Amino acid sequence: MSLLATLQLVCLLAFVALLLAAAWQDLRTMRIADFHSLTVVVVYGVWAVAGIVADTLALSAVALAAGCAVAVFALGAFAFAAGALGGGDVKLLAASSLFAGPALVIDFLAITALAGGLLGVAVLVGARIGRATAPAGQASVRTRLRGGVPYGPAIAAGGLWLAATLAAS
């Protein structure tokens, strides 16, 4: 394995670590620090430069990935305005979609949505996920839903799939 391929693998491992840290923070506080999203963007930059230098990634692919990230951010901004996603979720989702690029962005978003749906179902059946809004067993479905669903773990699930896919290729 070349030095540049090793650097790309290290970047993927850093991406995974950042996603796991963001998911953990979101589970505990219902917030995702900007640090996680910004660092994912920096890690992607290093990963992309290593790929371009190694001639395994075209500059046009990087530009298309940036376009996908902007589109994901724009859609996420609408979801934020509607109250469906938090601001930290939108930023982490857009930053993570850089790694997906146009070839994998739909799959990444689908896996993220499925994982988010599973989190939502878990909240509906009474799992203690995110902020507690009432003592366990006393909360109505409406109260549990008002507490929100931390979407960081869902984004991490999609990102883990993405990192595994990129590492295998």
FIMAR-432706 format. One line per 3 residues: number of its first residue (from 1); their letters; for each residue x, y, z of C-alpha. Coordinates in nm, 4 decimals. Each point is the difference from the previous one (the first is absolute). Layout:
BEGIN
NUM) a) X/Y/Z ~ ...
END
This chain:
BEGIN
1) msl) 0.0000/0.0000/0.0000 ~ 0.1387/0.3377/-0.0995 ~ 0.0495/0.2866/0.2403
4) lat) -0.2866/0.1948/-0.1586 ~ -0.2361/-0.2983/0.0230 ~ 0.0967/-0.0344/0.3664
7) lql) -0.0713/0.3692/0.0518 ~ -0.3437/-0.0437/-0.1554 ~ -0.0689/-0.2960/0.2284
10) vcl) 0.1051/0.2067/0.3033 ~ -0.2386/0.2732/-0.1180 ~ -0.2849/-0.2521/-0.0193
13) laf) 0.0800/-0.1167/0.3523 ~ -0.0005/0.3625/0.1196 ~ -0.3353/0.0482/-0.1751
16) val) -0.1399/-0.3004/0.1870 ~ 0.1373/0.1266/0.3330 ~ -0.1533/0.3439/-0.0572
19) lla) -0.3373/-0.1512/-0.0866 ~ 0.0029/-0.2181/0.3101 ~ 0.0962/0.2967/0.2192
22) aaw) -0.2770/0.2121/-0.1522 ~ -0.2538/-0.2801/0.0470 ~ 0.1006/-0.0425/0.3637
25) qdl) -0.0200/0.3732/0.0634 ~ -0.3429/0.0163/-0.1663 ~ -0.1293/-0.2900/0.2093
28) rtm) 0.1115/0.1708/0.3198 ~ -0.0855/0.3634/-0.0737 ~ -0.2200/0.0164/-0.3144
31) ria) 0.2688/0.2254/-0.1488 ~ 0.2818/-0.0551/-0.2496 ~ 0.2932/0.2379/0.0307
34) dfh) 0.1129/0.1820/-0.3128 ~ 0.3466/-0.1429/0.0673 ~ -0.1121/-0.3420/-0.1224
37) slt) -0.1420/0.1265/-0.3292 ~ 0.2898/0.2348/-0.0704 ~ 0.2531/-0.2712/0.0739
40) vvv) -0.1807/-0.2417/-0.2322 ~ 0.0377/0.2620/-0.2765 ~ 0.3741/0.0344/0.0743
43) vyg) 0.0461/-0.3778/0.0073 ~ -0.1833/-0.0260/-0.3320 ~ 0.2346/0.2642/-0.1420
46) vwa) 0.3062/-0.2017/0.1002 ~ -0.1617/-0.3202/-0.1319 ~ -0.0836/0.1676/-0.3316
49) vag) 0.3457/0.1559/-0.0469 ~ 0.1610/-0.3382/0.0682 ~ -0.2311/-0.1588/-0.2564
52) iva) 0.0734/0.2665/-0.2612 ~ 0.3759/-0.0279/0.0510 ~ -0.0207/-0.3805/-0.0153
55) dtl) -0.2091/0.0346/-0.3173 ~ -0.2834/-0.2060/0.1478 ~ -0.2394/0.2938/0.0241
58) als) -0.0780/0.2600/-0.2637 ~ -0.0294/0.3675/0.0811 ~ -0.3399/-0.0047/-0.1702
61) ava) -0.1156/-0.2646/0.2496 ~ 0.1012/0.2293/0.2857 ~ -0.1931/0.2863/-0.1588
64) laa) -0.3075/-0.2214/-0.0430 ~ 0.0295/-0.1150/0.3612 ~ 0.0055/0.3637/0.1111
67) gca) -0.3105/0.0615/-0.2109 ~ -0.1739/-0.2955/0.1646 ~ 0.0942/0.1326/0.3434
70) vav) -0.1455/0.3402/-0.0851 ~ -0.3208/-0.1650/-0.1235 ~ -0.0246/-0.2123/0.3160
73) fal) 0.0574/0.3109/0.2107 ~ -0.2737/0.1869/-0.1881 ~ -0.2479/-0.2848/0.0469
76) gaf) 0.1060/-0.0273/0.3628 ~ -0.0599/0.3727/0.0468 ~ -0.3591/-0.0527/-0.1133
79) afa) -0.0320/-0.2901/0.2451 ~ 0.1455/0.2222/0.2739 ~ -0.2481/0.2766/-0.0819
82) aga) -0.2824/-0.2549/0.0224 ~ 0.1284/-0.1236/0.3362 ~ 0.0839/-0.3466/-0.1307
85) lgg) 0.3778/0.0208/0.0545 ~ 0.2267/0.1939/0.2317 ~ 0.2663/0.2366/-0.1274
88) gdv) 0.2850/-0.2248/0.1109 ~ -0.1625/-0.2940/-0.1770 ~ -0.0224/0.1979/-0.3238
91) kll) 0.3644/0.1055/0.0147 ~ 0.1271/-0.3498/0.0833 ~ -0.2179/-0.1539/-0.2718
94) aas) 0.1307/0.2438/-0.2624 ~ 0.3626/-0.0416/0.1092 ~ -0.0306/-0.3788/-0.0054
97) slf) -0.1573/0.0061/-0.3453 ~ 0.3322/0.1321/-0.1343 ~ 0.1378/-0.3512/0.0375
100) agp) -0.3050/-0.1403/-0.1800 ~ 0.0223/0.2111/-0.3115 ~ -0.2567/-0.0436/-0.2746
103) alv) 0.0565/-0.3760/-0.0297 ~ -0.0883/-0.0846/0.3599 ~ -0.2038/0.2935/0.1318
106) idf) -0.3411/-0.1614/-0.0560 ~ 0.1085/-0.3213/0.1736 ~ 0.1567/0.1995/0.2851
109) lai) -0.3186/0.2017/0.0500 ~ -0.2181/-0.3112/-0.0232 ~ 0.2012/-0.1870/0.2644
112) tal) 0.0007/0.3104/0.2197 ~ -0.3778/0.0340/-0.0389 ~ -0.0565/-0.3682/0.0818
115) agg) 0.2143/0.0265/0.3110 ~ -0.1855/0.3193/0.0965 ~ -0.3302/-0.1790/-0.0484
118) llg) 0.1153/-0.2766/0.2321 ~ 0.0952/0.2622/0.2596 ~ -0.3437/0.1577/-0.0381
121) vav) -0.1733/-0.3336/0.0484 ~ 0.2143/-0.0653/0.3065 ~ -0.1078/0.3355/0.1455
124) lvg) -0.3647/-0.0804/-0.0769 ~ 0.0149/-0.3287/0.1874 ~ 0.1553/0.1719/0.2991
127) ari) 0.3747/-0.0447/-0.0338 ~ 0.1926/0.2596/0.1973 ~ 0.1791/0.1681/-0.2887
130) gra) 0.0965/0.3647/0.0186 ~ -0.1429/0.2394/0.2579 ~ -0.2459/-0.1382/0.2498
133) tap) -0.3163/0.2119/-0.0011 ~ -0.1874/-0.2003/0.2630 ~ 0.0727/-0.2895/0.2362
136) agq) 0.0231/-0.3339/-0.1768 ~ -0.3360/-0.1679/-0.0414 ~ -0.1941/0.3226/0.0595
139) asv) 0.0650/0.1705/-0.3314 ~ -0.2654/-0.0061/-0.2688 ~ 0.0955/-0.0586/-0.3619
142) rtr) -0.0452/0.3719/-0.0673 ~ 0.2308/0.0911/0.2899 ~ 0.2646/-0.2466/-0.1181
145) lrg) -0.0129/0.1445/-0.3516 ~ 0.0299/0.3567/0.1271 ~ 0.3260/-0.0954/0.1677
148) gvp) 0.1499/-0.0451/-0.3461 ~ 0.2127/-0.2697/-0.1496 ~ 0.3779/0.0400/-0.0019
151) ygp) 0.0809/-0.0483/-0.3673 ~ 0.3781/-0.0128/0.0464 ~ 0.0019/-0.3779/0.0474
154) aia) -0.1952/-0.0416/-0.3243 ~ 0.2483/0.2186/-0.1868 ~ 0.2802/-0.2028/0.1568
157) agg) -0.1607/-0.3238/-0.1225 ~ -0.0136/0.1338/-0.3558 ~ 0.3547/0.1298/0.0302
160) lwl) 0.1310/-0.3312/0.1321 ~ -0.1518/-0.1755/-0.2997 ~ 0.1554/0.2645/-0.2227
163) aat) 0.3457/-0.0375/0.1555 ~ -0.0168/-0.3777/-0.0341 ~ -0.1043/0.0314/-0.3648
166) laa) 0.2816/0.2441/-0.0769 ~ 0.2580/-0.2109/0.1838 ~ -0.1037/-0.3091/-0.1978
169) s) 0.0379/0.1733/-0.3368
END
